[in-house]
Amino acid sequence: MTTIHICIGSSCHLRGSYNLINAFQQAIEENKLNDKIEVRGTFCLGHCGENVSCKIDDEYFGVSPENANEFFKSNVLPRVK
């Protein structure tokens, strides 16, 4: 199972971390990947930047809620298909 950790600390919260979580959960359902991908909220990942900090496996990314679908298609789907 692939786990996506999304920072819900104060800085990322202000940047829309909960919207990002919702977008990823919707994409997971639309692609029928509930048994392959898990989304977890976590506190600071130590990679604060301009976007919401998230971690997939051991790789860190900065993702905005606005580019969540594009990010999911290019960085999450290839890991599970």
N, CA and C atoms as a LAMMPS dump frame, in Angstrom:
ITEM: TIMESTEP
0
ITEM: NUMBER OF ATOMS
243
ITEM: BOX BOUNDS ff ff ff
-5.0000000000000000e+02 5.0000000000000000e+02
-5.0000000000000000e+02 5.0000000000000000e+02
-5.0000000000000000e+02 5.0000000000000000e+02
ITEM: ATOMS id mol type element x y z
1 1 1 N 0.843 -1.18 0
2 1 2 C 0 0 0
3 1 3 C 0.887 1.241 0
4 2 1 N 0.52 2.203 -0.808
5 2 2 C 1.206 3.484 -0.856
6 2 3 C 0.527 4.432 0.127
7 3 1 N 1.312 5.077 0.96
8 3 2 C 0.779 6.03 1.923
9 3 3 C 1.248 7.431 1.567
10 4 1 N 0.297 8.351 1.498
11 4 2 C 0.596 9.757 1.26
12 4 3 C 0.424 10.481 2.584
13 5 1 N 1.51 11.043 3.092
14 5 2 C 1.466 11.826 4.322
15 5 3 C 1.347 13.291 3.935
16 6 1 N 0.354 13.973 4.473
17 6 2 C 0.146 15.387 4.167
18 6 3 C 0.223 16.176 5.465
19 7 1 N 1.072 17.198 5.461
20 7 2 C 1.242 18.031 6.641
21 7 3 C -0.041 18.806 6.934
22 8 1 N -0.464 18.779 8.192
23 8 2 C -1.621 19.56 8.619
24 8 3 C -1.216 20.568 9.691
25 9 1 N 0.094 20.833 9.768
26 9 2 C 0.584 21.847 10.697
27 9 3 C 0.06 23.223 10.314
28 10 1 N 0.285 24.205 11.16
29 10 2 C -0.325 25.518 10.965
30 10 3 C 0.018 26.153 9.626
31 11 1 N 1.251 26.107 9.201
32 11 2 C 1.652 26.727 7.935
33 11 3 C 0.97 26.032 6.753
34 12 1 N 1.005 24.714 6.726
35 12 2 C 0.373 23.967 5.629
36 12 3 C -1.15 24.059 5.701
37 13 1 N -1.673 24.125 6.91
38 13 2 C -3.124 24.29 7.073
39 13 3 C -3.573 25.579 6.387
40 14 1 N -2.814 26.644 6.598
41 14 2 C -3.154 27.927 5.981
42 14 3 C -3.016 27.874 4.457
43 15 1 N -2.207 26.98 3.959
44 15 2 C -2.02 26.835 2.508
45 15 3 C -3.02 25.868 1.877
46 16 1 N -3.876 25.259 2.682
47 16 2 C -4.938 24.428 2.142
48 16 3 C -4.742 22.929 2.256
49 17 1 N -4.061 22.478 3.315
50 17 2 C -3.792 21.046 3.443
51 17 3 C -5.075 20.206 3.489
52 18 1 N -6.126 20.704 4.123
53 18 2 C -7.347 19.911 4.19
54 18 3 C -8.015 19.822 2.822
55 19 1 N -7.901 20.867 2.023
56 19 2 C -8.416 20.798 0.648
57 19 3 C -7.616 19.792 -0.172
58 20 1 N -6.315 19.737 0.068
59 20 2 C -5.463 18.768 -0.627
60 20 3 C -5.835 17.342 -0.23
61 21 1 N -6.044 17.109 1.049
62 21 2 C -6.473 15.785 1.525
63 21 3 C -7.772 15.384 0.83
64 22 1 N -8.733 16.293 0.795
65 22 2 C -10.02 15.998 0.154
66 22 3 C -9.859 15.707 -1.331
67 23 1 N -9.015 16.471 -2.011
68 23 2 C -8.787 16.248 -3.446
69 23 3 C -8.166 14.881 -3.686
70 24 1 N -7.183 14.501 -2.872
71 24 2 C -6.556 13.186 -3.029
72 24 3 C -7.548 12.072 -2.724
73 25 1 N -8.347 12.231 -1.675
74 25 2 C -9.326 11.197 -1.345
75 25 3 C -10.344 11.031 -2.467
76 26 1 N -10.748 12.127 -3.085
77 26 2 C -11.681 12.05 -4.205
78 26 3 C -11.026 11.344 -5.4
79 27 1 N -9.778 11.67 -5.685
80 27 2 C -9.065 11.026 -6.798
81 27 3 C -8.888 9.533 -6.549
82 28 1 N -8.624 9.167 -5.313
83 28 2 C -8.483 7.751 -4.955
84 28 3 C -9.795 7.011 -5.207
85 29 1 N -10.902 7.602 -4.798
86 29 2 C -12.205 6.97 -5.01
87 29 3 C -12.548 6.886 -6.491
88 30 1 N -12.303 7.97 -7.235
89 30 2 C -12.615 7.986 -8.662
90 30 3 C -11.827 6.922 -9.428
91 31 1 N -10.603 6.661 -8.982
92 31 2 C -9.756 5.666 -9.637
93 31 3 C -9.865 4.279 -9.008
94 32 1 N -10.771 4.143 -8.033
95 32 2 C -11.017 2.867 -7.345
96 32 3 C -9.721 2.276 -6.777
97 33 1 N -8.984 3.12 -6.046
98 33 2 C -7.696 2.715 -5.49
99 33 3 C -7.705 2.705 -3.962
100 34 1 N -8.88 2.583 -3.365
101 34 2 C -8.982 2.598 -1.896
102 34 3 C -8.144 1.513 -1.241
103 35 1 N -7.938 0.413 -1.925
104 35 2 C -7.164 -0.691 -1.36
105 35 3 C -5.667 -0.557 -1.636
106 36 1 N -5.264 0.484 -2.395
107 36 2 C -3.857 0.638 -2.753
108 36 3 C -3.209 1.915 -2.229
109 37 1 N -4.031 2.93 -1.89
110 37 2 C -3.492 4.217 -1.453
111 37 3 C -4.2 4.659 -0.182
112 38 1 N -3.409 5.142 0.751
113 38 2 C -3.937 5.67 2.011
114 38 3 C -3.42 7.099 2.175
115 39 1 N -4.299 8 2.625
116 39 2 C -3.913 9.382 2.89
117 39 3 C -3.941 9.595 4.395
118 40 1 N -2.839 10.128 4.92
119 40 2 C -2.745 10.386 6.359
120 40 3 C -2.309 11.82 6.603
121 41 1 N -2.954 12.47 7.54
122 41 2 C -2.518 13.784 7.984
123 41 3 C -1.404 13.608 9.006
124 42 1 N -0.44 14.497 8.98
125 42 2 C 0.669 14.444 9.918
126 42 3 C 1.115 15.863 10.225
127 43 1 N 1.818 16.027 11.32
128 43 2 C 2.329 17.356 11.615
129 43 3 C 3.642 17.56 10.897
130 44 1 N 4.255 18.676 11.073
131 44 2 C 5.356 19.176 10.256
132 44 3 C 6.302 18.084 9.757
133 45 1 N 6.495 18.09 8.445
134 45 2 C 7.412 17.159 7.8
135 45 3 C 8.8 17.774 7.632
136 46 1 N 8.946 19.032 8.044
137 46 2 C 10.246 19.688 7.987
138 46 3 C 10.638 20.165 6.601
139 47 1 N 9.68 20.222 5.697
140 47 2 C 9.957 20.681 4.335
141 47 3 C 8.988 21.806 3.969
142 48 1 N 8.956 22.807 4.821
143 48 2 C 8.057 23.932 4.597
144 48 3 C 8.529 24.723 3.38
145 49 1 N 7.609 25.161 2.613
146 49 2 C 7.923 25.931 1.414
147 49 3 C 6.712 26.744 1.028
148 50 1 N 6.516 26.895 -0.255
149 50 2 C 5.402 27.701 -0.74
150 50 3 C 4.095 26.921 -0.801
151 51 1 N 4.166 25.595 -0.782
152 51 2 C 2.967 24.769 -0.903
153 51 3 C 2.838 23.839 0.296
154 52 1 N 1.795 23.029 0.279
155 52 2 C 1.578 22.046 1.334
156 52 3 C 2.631 20.957 1.2
157 53 1 N 3.262 20.621 2.302
158 53 2 C 4.298 19.592 2.311
159 53 3 C 3.647 18.218 2.379
160 54 1 N 4.081 17.334 1.489
161 54 2 C 3.595 15.959 1.55
162 54 3 C 4.734 15.004 1.239
163 55 1 N 4.551 13.769 1.698
164 55 2 C 5.58 12.752 1.534
165 55 3 C 4.935 11.486 1
166 56 1 N 5.549 10.939 -0.044
167 56 2 C 5.121 9.653 -0.591
168 56 3 C 6.348 8.763 -0.558
169 57 1 N 6.224 7.627 0.107
170 57 2 C 7.372 6.766 0.372
171 57 3 C 8.411 7.625 1.106
172 58 1 N 9.59 7.79 0.594
173 58 2 C 10.594 8.633 1.255
174 58 3 C 10.884 9.893 0.454
175 59 1 N 9.965 10.299 -0.387
176 59 2 C 10.16 11.456 -1.256
177 59 3 C 9.219 12.591 -0.83
178 60 1 N 9.756 13.801 -0.729
179 60 2 C 8.988 14.96 -0.289
180 60 3 C 8.591 15.83 -1.476
181 61 1 N 7.398 16.424 -1.379
182 61 2 C 6.866 17.271 -2.435
183 61 3 C 6.176 18.477 -1.814
184 62 1 N 6.072 19.535 -2.574
185 62 2 C 5.24 20.67 -2.226
186 62 3 C 4.094 20.711 -3.218
187 63 1 N 2.873 20.595 -2.719
188 63 2 C 1.708 20.49 -3.592
189 63 3 C 0.673 21.518 -3.165
190 64 1 N 0.083 22.188 -4.12
191 64 2 C -1.001 23.108 -3.799
192 64 3 C -2.331 22.429 -4.11
193 65 1 N -3.379 22.814 -3.42
194 65 2 C -4.689 22.228 -3.723
195 65 3 C -5.087 22.455 -5.187
196 66 1 N -4.617 23.553 -5.769
197 66 2 C -4.969 23.871 -7.153
198 66 3 C -4.348 22.89 -8.151
199 67 1 N -3.193 22.32 -7.838
200 67 2 C -2.583 21.371 -8.776
201 67 3 C -2.643 19.934 -8.262
202 68 1 N -3.549 19.668 -7.33
203 68 2 C -3.659 18.337 -6.715
204 68 3 C -3.948 17.243 -7.739
205 69 1 N -4.884 17.491 -8.658
206 69 2 C -5.243 16.455 -9.633
207 69 3 C -4.089 16.153 -10.58
208 70 1 N -3.416 17.186 -11.037
209 70 2 C -2.26 16.989 -11.922
210 70 3 C -1.146 16.239 -11.186
211 71 1 N -0.9 16.627 -9.944
212 71 2 C 0.111 15.953 -9.14
213 71 3 C -0.252 14.484 -8.942
214 72 1 N -1.507 14.207 -8.642
215 72 2 C -1.961 12.836 -8.427
216 72 3 C -1.705 11.984 -9.663
217 73 1 N -2.056 12.524 -10.823
218 73 2 C -1.872 11.782 -12.077
219 73 3 C -0.403 11.52 -12.391
220 74 1 N 0.45 12.509 -12.124
221 74 2 C 1.849 12.367 -12.53
222 74 3 C 2.759 11.741 -11.469
223 75 1 N 2.387 11.83 -10.184
224 75 2 C 3.275 11.34 -9.132
225 75 3 C 2.72 10.209 -8.275
226 76 1 N 1.407 10.069 -8.231
227 76 2 C 0.815 9.027 -7.39
228 76 3 C 0.419 7.808 -8.233
229 77 1 N -0.32 8.029 -9.288
230 77 2 C -0.794 6.9 -10.111
231 77 3 C 0.329 5.998 -10.605
232 78 1 N 1.455 6.534 -11.078
233 78 2 C 2.521 5.646 -11.539
234 78 3 C 3.066 4.71 -10.447
235 79 1 N 2.896 5.055 -9.22
236 79 2 C 3.396 4.226 -8.114
237 79 3 C 2.5 3.02 -7.846
238 80 1 N 1.252 3.09 -8.268
239 80 2 C 0.309 2.032 -7.925
240 80 3 C -0.233 1.254 -9.122
241 81 1 N 0.041 1.722 -10.318
242 81 2 C -0.494 1.031 -11.497
243 81 3 C 0.558 0.218 -12.189
